[in-house]
């Protein structure tokens, strides 16, 4: 087991970019993983890691990072929503009614609109799942 010196997020991103430029994709992937652990709500390392895994044809790993990213950002947006709405039920009802009237929520109260990067990653997830079915 190797130990890493804790580095600031921006240093990790710089190292990962450099590794990518030098075509050291495995090393770049490891560094992006560390960047995600350091700052889980930053979109860039998820995107780069997805691309690297695609280049390496590691579709299972790509799918895992897509799902992790979607889950992380859904929880983030849920927490933000709960903080904004608080315990005020009338505000929550008005917000839901407005979202439905704007077509952002379906009839079964499932979200029809997903903020970025979730929507983009959901599309990517479907593509990777199809690739895995073909293999």
Protein Blocks (a to p, Z undefined) as FASTA:
>chain_A
ZZdddddfklmmmmmmmmmmnopaklmmmmmmmmmmmmmmbfklmmmmmmmmmmnopakl
mmmmmmmmmmmmmmmmmmmmmmmnmmalklmmmmmmmmmmnopacfkopafbdcdfklmm
mmmmmmmmmmmmmZZ
